[in-house]
Amino acid sequence: MTQEPVISVRGEALLEVDPEIAHLSVYVQSKDDDRRKALDRLVANNRRCLELIRSYGDAVEKLETGALTVTPVLKYRRREGDINYYQGTVWIKVTVQDLSVLGELVTRLADTERTRVDGPYWALRRDSEVYAEAARQAVHQAVQRARSYAEALGSELTGLVELADEGLTSRAAETFRAEPMAAYAAAAPVAAAEEPPPLDLEPRTQTVSATVEARFTVSRPSFG
């Protein structure tokens, strides 16, 4: 029995879409000559920052504390000596799903005493429909390409032998480090001032690609 001819093709898709979420890294600091006072100030600064973020309700999809440190800073680095001061840091990770409030949130956080903001880092959700759509378009291209090859040979597609998913790749994961949105403010209390205007942020386009390899059986070619 003669085996049917097989055509092997690759299907690719490339989509450019708007981001669905944005990640922020917020670093809250404290500094004091006394360890306990440094810790107390860190607790107060952290609480104030969390209350600000939580005030945005459902616009914030996720709020996590990444790490906390309280470190003595020595006067002399090369030998044990007197402690110059104690420095505390809390890392807060924020995921924002309502991008319309992002500029205001970033500005208000950056205007908070002893707080630094890194971001935003634009992204798609892991279960985004965009990935499935990219895969579907890659499969459709593979079928169309195989059909074109078959027609050039005077054949028709008769069956599918194999469809291999090479995986989806989001170029949104490219290494990208934003400059800190704000430097650390002075430790001394300052008078309340009018809040700064929100930043105008332009979402970074997310590029999602998909590639599949497929093998199709075809009818016997007709070269006449």
N, C-alpha and C positions, 0 to 999 in steps of 0.2 A: 504494500500500500504506500503510495507516494505521499510524503508529508507536505502539507500546505506551506507555501512561502510565507516568510515572516518579515514584517517591516518594523524596525526599531526607531523610535523618535524621542525627542525631548520637548516638553512643553514648559514655557516660562511665562510668568506674569510679574508685573511691577506696578504697584499702586502707590499713589501719593495722597495722603489724607491728613486732616487736621488731628491734633492730639486730643485724647479723651480726658486725660488727667495731667496734673503737674505735681512734681515732688519738690519739697523744700527741706533743707537742713538748717535748723535753727540752733545756734550755740549761745547759751546763756552763761554768763560769767560773773564771778565775784572775786574780790581781792581785799585782804585785810592783814594786818600784822598778827592778829590773833586767829588761831585755827577755828575756834568755835564761832567767832563773829563772821569769819569768811563763810562758814557753813550756813549760818543763820541767814546771811544775805543771799546766799545761793538759793536757799529754800524759798525766800520771799520773791526773788527775781523769777525763779522758775514758776511759782504759783501765778504771778502776774502774767507771765507769758502764756501759760496754759489757759488762763481765763480769757485772754484776748482771742486765742485761737478757737476755743470752744464757743465763743459768742457768735461765731459764724454758722453754728448749727450743722445742718445737713450738707452745706457747701463743702465741708471738710469730710472726706471719706474715711480717713484713717489718721490717728494721732498716736505716736509711740515715743517712748523714751529710749534712746539708743544706748547711752552710757552716761555715767557720772564719775567725776574724779575731783578729789581735793588734794592738791600737791604743794608741798613746801618748796619754795624757791630760795636757794642758798645765795649768800652774798658772793661766795667764791666757788667757782665751778670745779676747780682742780683739787680741792681739799675740803674735808669736813670743816664747817664753820658755822657761824651764826646764821639763822634763818632770816632772810630779808623780808619775806611776806608769804602768805598762803594764798593760793589761787584755786578757785573751784570752777568747774565747767560741767554743764548738763547739755547733752546733745538730744534735741527733739526732732523727730522725723514726722513730716506732715505730708499727707496726700490730699490734694484739692481736686474735687470733681466739678465744681461750678467755677469755670475759668473766668466768669464775668466779675468775680470778686477778688481774683488773684492779685491784681495790681494794688488794690486798696490794702489787702492783707499784708503783702510784702512791705509796703511803705510803712504801715503802722508797726510791724515787727522791727523794721530797721530803725525806727524812731524810738524804740524802747531802750532804756538805759542798760548798758553792758550786754547788748544782744547783737549777734552777727547772723546774717542770713545768707546762705548759699543757695543759688537757684534762680529761677525755676528750671527744673529738668523735665522737659515735656515727654510724654509717653502715651502708649496705648495700654489698655487693660490686657492681661494675659489671655482672657477668654473673649477678646474682641472679635466681632463678626468679620472684621477686615481680613484676618488671617484665613478664615474659611473661604471668603470671597476670592482671595488671591489663589488659593488652592484650586477652586472651581475653574477660574480663568486659565490656570496652567493646564488643567486636564482638557478643557475645551480646545486650547491651542494644540495640544498633542494630537487630539482626534482630527482636527482640521489639517494638521501637517501630514499625518498618516494618510488621510483621504486624498490629499493632493498628490502624494507620492504614488498611491495606488492608481489614481486616474491617469497619471503620466505613463504608467506601465500597462494601461488598458485593463486594470484589475478593479476589484471591489473589496472593501473590508468585509471579512466574514466572521471575525471573532477577536476577542481580547485574550492574549496569552499572559501578560503580566503588566501591572501598574505599580511602579515603585516611587514612593514619596521620598524625595531627598530632603525634606524638611523645610520649614519656613524660617526666614531670616529677616529680622527687623533691623533696619539701619538706624532706628531710633536709639539703639543701644550703643552707638558709636561713643567713644570716649569724648566727653565734653564737660569742661569745668567752667562754671560761671565765676566771674569775679565776685567777691563778697559784696552784697548789696549795701552793707553798712559796716563801718568800723565800730570798735567798742566805744561807748560813750563814757564820759567822765564818771568817776565813782561818786562824786559829791552830788547831793540832791540839787535839782534845778527847778526853777519855777515852771509851772505848767504852761505850755505854749500851744498855739493853734496847730492842729494836726496838718502834716504836709499833704499836698494833693497826691492822689494815687498815681502810680506809674502807669504809663501806657505800654503794655506788653504785647508783642506780636508773637503768637504761637508758632513754634518751629514745626515745619511740615515733617510728617513721619512717613518714611519710605518702607514699604513692606514688599518682599519678593517671595516667590514660590517657584520651585522647579520640580517637575516630575519626569520620569522616564517610563515609556510605555512600549509594549511589543504587541503588534496586531497580526493576525493571520489574514491573508488575502487570497483571492481566487488566482488561478494560474494566469500569468501575464499573457497579453496578446500583443505581439510586436509587429503585427501586420499593419 
